[in-house]
């Protein structure tokens, strides 16, 4: 018999997973004639948004950009003029083509005077949302979470990612390129804040984020960009950590209202790691 508690739990899971899905829903651009911005931030929602927190009303609505996202914090710490092109749901193709009305290709910010570029993109290309949602729903239905297509979807982004990095170097030849990876999302065993995610599946989901980091770090090495590991310093700040400490909201989201997306604390934590990496490279 379905109890009232189970009905509420099912509704909460569905609401959280729908929020996750909605949050992550070509030729190279020419270098800007004015020389480009000093610091250009490229990426998807992992760099762009903190959900309902600190919403940047001056940015395209679809991008859901935050006034306290990682690029803005990095620019503030380093005293750099920023052109923040990060946009929720962005894919690698959106670096060179318009993502939608009012959203220009992200590469249009680059130019010969650009000295710093940060990149955080690839999760949407690798269909991370689709597979994560499938794992949560599998736990509810009793189905299988492990899907060999997930490995293939992640591995498939390597070529386009490498080409994109080469294009950045061409458009902004003076720029140092830093690529920040994905921090720790799920601790071993999971937690009640991630309903439907069984303990073994929690480890599997995190392993796939680790795989994504490996693919991106290899592409960085090929194109002489700097890959920044953010996982090691994020231990203890995963989605199972208490509010105010966790760097990502879980399915039962309380801060951003978008599961698997950075909180303000998460943006600050990643920004600190990036700033330290940039300063140590000088």
ChimeraX attribute file (.defattr): number of C-alpha atoms within 10 A of each C-alpha:
attribute: neighborCount
match mode: 1-to-1
recipient: residues
	/A:1	4
	/A:2	6
	/A:3	8
	/A:4	9
	/A:5	9
	/A:6	11
	/A:7	11
	/A:8	11
	/A:9	15
	/A:10	15
	/A:11	12
	/A:12	16
	/A:13	21
	/A:14	18
	/A:15	16
	/A:16	22
	/A:17	24
	/A:18	15
	/A:19	18
	/A:20	23
	/A:21	17
	/A:22	12
	/A:23	22
	/A:24	23
	/A:25	14
	/A:26	10
	/A:27	9
	/A:28	18
	/A:29	18
	/A:30	15
	/A:31	20
	/A:32	18
	/A:33	11
	/A:34	11
	/A:35	15
	/A:36	21
	/A:37	24
	/A:38	20
	/A:39	26
	/A:40	30
	/A:41	30
	/A:42	27
	/A:43	27
	/A:44	26
	/A:45	27
	/A:46	28
	/A:47	30
	/A:48	32
	/A:49	31
	/A:50	31
	/A:51	23
	/A:52	15
	/A:53	18
	/A:54	16
	/A:55	17
	/A:56	19
	/A:57	11
	/A:58	9
	/A:59	18
	/A:60	15
	/A:61	14
	/A:62	15
	/A:63	22
	/A:64	24
	/A:65	29
	/A:66	27
	/A:67	20
	/A:68	21
	/A:69	30
	/A:70	30
	/A:71	31
	/A:72	23
	/A:73	20
	/A:74	26
	/A:75	21
	/A:76	12
	/A:77	12
	/A:78	13
	/A:79	10
	/A:80	16
	/A:81	14
	/A:82	20
	/A:83	20
	/A:84	24
	/A:85	24
	/A:86	30
	/A:87	30
	/A:88	25
	/A:89	25
	/A:90	26
	/A:91	20
	/A:92	23
	/A:93	19
	/A:94	21
	/A:95	26
	/A:96	20
	/A:97	19
	/A:98	15
	/A:99	20
	/A:100	12
	/A:101	8
	/A:102	11
	/A:103	17
	/A:104	17
	/A:105	18
	/A:106	26
	/A:107	26
	/A:108	21
	/A:109	27
	/A:110	33
	/A:111	26
	/A:112	20
	/A:113	20
	/A:114	24
	/A:115	19
	/A:116	21
	/A:117	24
	/A:118	26
	/A:119	20
	/A:120	21
	/A:121	28
	/A:122	27
	/A:123	25
	/A:124	21
	/A:125	19
	/A:126	21
	/A:127	16
	/A:128	21
	/A:129	20
	/A:130	15
	/A:131	19
	/A:132	24
	/A:133	20
	/A:134	20
	/A:135	24
	/A:136	26
	/A:137	20
	/A:138	18
	/A:139	17
	/A:140	15
	/A:141	10
	/A:142	11
	/A:143	12
	/A:144	13
	/A:145	22
	/A:146	16
	/A:147	12
	/A:148	8
	/A:149	11
	/A:150	19
	/A:151	14
	/A:152	11
	/A:153	18
	/A:154	24
	/A:155	16
	/A:156	14
	/A:157	20
	/A:158	20
	/A:159	11
	/A:160	15
	/A:161	22
	/A:162	18
	/A:163	14
	/A:164	20
	/A:165	19
	/A:166	19
	/A:167	19
	/A:168	22
	/A:169	20
	/A:170	17
	/A:171	24
	/A:172	27
	/A:173	16
	/A:174	14
	/A:175	23
	/A:176	19
	/A:177	24
	/A:178	21
	/A:179	24
	/A:180	25
	/A:181	24
	/A:182	22
	/A:183	25
	/A:184	22
	/A:185	29
	/A:186	29
	/A:187	19
	/A:188	14
	/A:189	14
	/A:190	23
	/A:191	18
	/A:192	13
	/A:193	17
	/A:194	22
	/A:195	21
	/A:196	25
	/A:197	28
	/A:198	21
	/A:199	15
	/A:200	13
	/A:201	23
	/A:202	23
	/A:203	17
	/A:204	20
	/A:205	25
	/A:206	20
	/A:207	15
	/A:208	17
	/A:209	20
	/A:210	18
	/A:211	16
	/A:212	23
	/A:213	25
	/A:214	18
	/A:215	19
	/A:216	26
	/A:217	20
	/A:218	16
	/A:219	25
	/A:220	21
	/A:221	12
	/A:222	12
	/A:223	17
	/A:224	15
	/A:225	21
	/A:226	19
	/A:227	23
	/A:228	20
	/A:229	20
	/A:230	20
	/A:231	19
	/A:232	9
	/A:233	13
	/A:234	19
	/A:235	16
	/A:236	17
	/A:237	24
	/A:238	23
	/A:239	29
	/A:240	23
	/A:241	19
	/A:242	13
	/A:243	17
	/A:244	13
	/A:245	16
	/A:246	23
	/A:247	30
	/A:248	32
	/A:249	29
	/A:250	31
	/A:251	29
	/A:252	21
	/A:253	22
	/A:254	12
	/A:255	20
	/A:256	20
	/A:257	22
	/A:258	29
	/A:259	25
	/A:260	27
	/A:261	29
	/A:262	31
	/A:263	31
	/A:264	25
	/A:265	20
	/A:266	25
	/A:267	26
	/A:268	20
	/A:269	21
	/A:270	29
	/A:271	23
	/A:272	16
	/A:273	17
	/A:274	24
	/A:275	17
	/A:276	13
	/A:277	17
	/A:278	17
	/A:279	9
	/A:280	8
	/A:281	9
	/A:282	5
